[in-house]
């Protein structure tokens, strides 16, 4: 009679894993070390934090200039061909990101470094190192919803931190006044250049007219009204040419706007050619053409001068549109170092490091007590050695 089969022994794998008791045992054995050492490390970090010089943070908030419809918009509409010229030359956007970039520019940083002697304050030998240190201590942010720009400055001197934050706004006003950022500034720069150019040409035309021996009696050969009409027509041709050139820099020749501007220029040139042909047939004296050129330059000068003055008025209104919402004041409390947070973080970090060290050493010693593992550890030491 056959014997009943004996079930094979199942190997005991209970010792193959790590029990929580195995982890708790070395921790309990070294509880004094795990309590005293982290507390000492936290106390030491707290003492060092008291030695470090405190840093103060001051903040200013302001509203950057906003694009507005200028007072000259209605007057520009009456210029005919020049109205499109102004629209093409002055249509420049001015997002708030531009002002954030200006606040972080090297120009403003250098002025702050010179005014507050930051190379001595930061103990830096070179200016670019002082700029890096200043950039680390200044934060410029733009509110996505409200559009307000915030400037925060850190410094060990609370009064200097407030002064530097406020000086950022002053330097932004100064720098934006030198740059053509807004619509009115763009128009002012454009008409200023055109006005200077036309003034020189007007002076040249006046000198040529005087040299020709012009006198009021010459108007009998070509009536004054005809000369002024020719001058206005020629001014419109010049404005149309500049307008077309400006549009071609941004649009292709097949664009409807360019085609319309080209057709207008062709029509104006035809009218101008007829007027010049009529003058040639009459055989008027040379001083008549010089008078006609003089009136043309005079008309153009008056148009540019009028628009230049309007642009200056609009620019003067925009110059004060950097509106400060919160003026930076000396901070009442330090912003860093946060001594309590440093002490707690150091204590916890020390506790975790020591606990890991104690547990690792415990299992290392247990493995060294077993022959098989001892041989492997010996090989590991030899490989590391």
FENQUIRA-V447073 format. One record per residue. N is the residue number from 0. PHI is phi in whole degrees, 0 to 359 (* if undefined). D_FIRST is the distance of its C-alpha to the first C-alpha in Angstrom with 1 decimal. Layout:
BEGIN
((N;PHI;D_FIRST) (N;PHI;D_FIRST))
END
This chain:
BEGIN
((0;*;0.0) (1;288;3.8) (2;281;6.6) (3;295;9.4) (4;293;12.3) (5;269;15.2) (6;297;18.5) (7;296;21.0) (8;289;23.9) (9;274;27.0) (10;298;30.1) (11;277;32.7) (12;259;35.8) (13;296;37.8) (14;272;40.0) (15;281;40.8) (16;263;43.4) (17;249;46.6) (18;276;46.8) (19;298;50.1) (20;294;49.9) (21;295;49.9) (22;281;53.1) (23;287;54.6) (24;300;54.0) (25;293;56.4) (26;291;58.9) (27;289;59.0) (28;294;59.3) (29;242;62.4) (30;296;63.9) (31;295;67.3) (32;297;67.6) (33;288;66.6) (34;261;69.2) (35;288;72.1) (36;297;72.1) (37;299;72.2) (38;294;75.0) (39;295;77.0) (40;295;76.6) (41;296;77.7) (42;295;80.7) (43;296;81.6) (44;297;81.5) (45;294;83.6) (46;295;86.2) (47;296;86.4) (48;297;86.9) (49;288;89.8) (50;284;91.4) (51;295;91.2) (52;293;94.4) (53;291;93.8) (54;248;94.2) (55;246;96.0) (56;239;95.7) (57;243;98.7) (58;225;98.5) (59;234;101.0) (60;233;100.5) (61;216;103.0) (62;260;103.4) (63;290;104.2) (64;301;107.0) (65;251;106.4) (66;291;107.7) (67;232;110.7) (68;283;113.0) (69;285;116.2) (70;288;119.6) (71;271;120.8) (72;299;118.6) (73;290;121.4) (74;289;123.9) (75;295;121.8) (76;298;121.6) (77;272;125.3) (78;272;125.2) (79;70;124.3) (80;296;122.8) (81;292;122.4) (82;296;120.1) (83;291;117.4) (84;298;118.1) (85;294;117.5) (86;298;114.3) (87;285;112.8) (88;279;113.9) (89;248;113.0) (90;281;109.8) (91;241;107.5) (92;279;104.5) (93;222;104.1) (94;289;100.6) (95;295;99.8) (96;299;97.5) (97;297;100.7) (98;288;101.9) (99;296;98.5) (100;295;98.8) (101;296;102.4) (102;297;101.3) (103;262;98.9) (104;284;101.4) (105;293;102.6) (106;299;106.2) (107;293;105.5) (108;299;103.2) (109;296;106.0) (110;293;108.5) (111;292;106.2) (112;297;105.6) (113;288;109.3) (114;291;110.3) (115;259;107.7) (116;52;107.6) (117;287;103.9) (118;295;103.7) (119;284;104.8) (120;295;102.6) (121;274;99.5) (122;56;100.6) (123;246;100.2) (124;274;102.3) (125;246;102.1) (126;293;102.9) (127;294;99.8) (128;290;97.6) (129;294;99.6) (130;295;99.0) (131;296;95.2) (132;295;95.3) (133;296;97.5) (134;297;95.1) (135;289;92.2) (136;262;94.3) (137;238;95.5) (138;234;93.5) (139;244;95.2) (140;231;93.4) (141;244;94.4) (142;292;93.4) (143;289;91.7) (144;265;92.9) (145;269;96.2) (146;74;97.4) (147;276;98.4) (148;257;98.3) (149;246;97.1) (150;241;98.0) (151;244;96.2) (152;234;97.3) (153;258;95.6) (154;198;97.8) (155;284;98.0) (156;254;101.5) (157;295;101.4) (158;290;104.9) (159;294;104.5) (160;299;101.3) (161;292;103.4) (162;296;106.3) (163;291;104.2) (164;296;102.5) (165;292;105.9) (166;293;107.3) (167;301;104.7) (168;292;106.4) (169;297;109.8) (170;292;108.9) (171;294;107.3) (172;298;110.6) (173;294;112.5) (174;290;110.2) (175;293;110.0) (176;289;113.8) (177;275;114.0) (178;253;111.5) (179;271;111.9) (180;257;108.8) (181;271;110.1) (182;299;111.8) (183;293;115.2) (184;294;114.8) (185;297;114.0) (186;293;117.1) (187;296;119.2) (188;296;118.1) (189;297;118.6) (190;289;122.1) (191;295;123.1) (192;294;122.6) (193;294;124.3) (194;293;127.2) (195;296;127.8) (196;296;127.8) (197;291;130.1) (198;298;132.5) (199;296;133.0) (200;291;133.6) (201;294;136.0) (202;296;138.0) (203;296;138.2) (204;295;139.3) (205;293;141.9) (206;295;143.4) (207;294;143.6) (208;293;145.3) (209;293;147.9) (210;289;148.5) (211;278;149.4) (212;77;152.3) (213;295;150.8) (214;216;153.1) (215;304;153.0) (216;293;155.3) (217;292;152.6) (218;294;150.8) (219;291;153.4) (220;286;152.0) (221;221;148.4) (222;304;148.1) (223;298;146.1) (224;298;143.8) (225;294;142.9) (226;294;142.1) (227;293;139.9) (228;296;138.2) (229;296;137.4) (230;296;136.1) (231;296;133.7) (232;296;132.5) (233;292;131.9) (234;296;130.0) (235;293;127.7) (236;297;127.1) (237;298;126.1) (238;297;123.8) (239;294;122.2) (240;294;121.7) (241;295;120.0) (242;298;117.9) (243;296;116.7) (244;297;115.9) (245;294;113.9) (246;293;111.9) (247;293;111.1) (248;288;109.5) (249;245;106.9) (250;235;106.8) (251;278;106.9) (252;292;110.0) (253;272;108.5) (254;294;107.9) (255;302;110.1) (256;296;111.6) (257;292;112.7) (258;297;114.1) (259;294;116.1) (260;295;117.4) (261;293;118.4) (262;294;120.3) (263;296;122.1) (264;295;123.1) (265;298;124.4) (266;296;126.5) (267;293;128.0) (268;294;128.8) (269;296;130.6) (270;296;132.7) (271;294;133.4) (272;297;134.5) (273;295;136.9) (274;294;138.4) (275;292;138.9) (276;295;140.4) (277;296;142.9) (278;293;143.9) (279;295;144.4) (280;293;146.6) (281;288;148.8) (282;65;149.4) (283;292;149.4) (284;293;150.2) (285;294;147.5) (286;291;147.7) (287;290;146.4) (288;295;143.1) (289;291;142.9) (290;295;143.7) (291;296;140.9) (292;296;138.4) (293;298;139.6) (294;294;139.0) (295;297;135.5) (296;296;134.5) (297;294;136.1) (298;296;134.2) (299;296;130.9) (300;296;131.6) (301;296;132.3) (302;297;129.0) (303;292;126.9) (304;295;128.9) (305;295;128.3) (306;288;124.5) (307;295;124.3) (308;293;125.9) (309;296;123.6) (310;295;120.5) (311;295;121.8) (312;296;122.2) (313;295;118.6) (314;293;117.3) (315;295;119.1) (316;288;117.3) (317;284;113.9) (318;298;114.5) (319;258;113.9) (320;275;110.8) (321;279;108.4) (322;261;108.0) (323;280;106.4) (324;273;104.2) (325;233;103.2) (326;279;105.2) (327;292;103.2) (328;232;103.9) (329;303;102.9) (330;292;99.3) (331;278;99.1) (332;231;95.7) (333;288;93.9) (334;262;91.3) (335;197;89.3) (336;283;87.8) (337;272;85.6) (338;296;85.0) (339;298;82.5) (340;295;80.3) (341;297;80.4) (342;296;79.4) (343;295;76.5) (344;296;75.3) (345;294;75.5) (346;298;73.6) (347;295;70.7) (348;297;70.6) (349;295;70.5) (350;299;67.7) (351;295;65.5) (352;295;66.1) (353;293;65.4) (354;298;62.3) (355;297;61.0) (356;294;62.0) (357;297;60.3) (358;295;57.0) (359;297;57.0) (360;294;57.7) (361;297;55.0) (362;289;52.3) (363;295;53.8) (364;292;53.5) (365;298;49.9) (366;294;49.1) (367;292;51.0) (368;284;48.9) (369;269;45.6) (370;302;45.4) (371;298;44.4) (372;290;47.1) (373;298;49.6) (374;295;49.4) (375;295;50.0) (376;296;52.9) (377;296;54.3) (378;297;54.3) (379;295;55.9) (380;296;58.6) (381;294;59.2) (382;292;59.5) (383;287;61.9) (384;285;63.9))
END
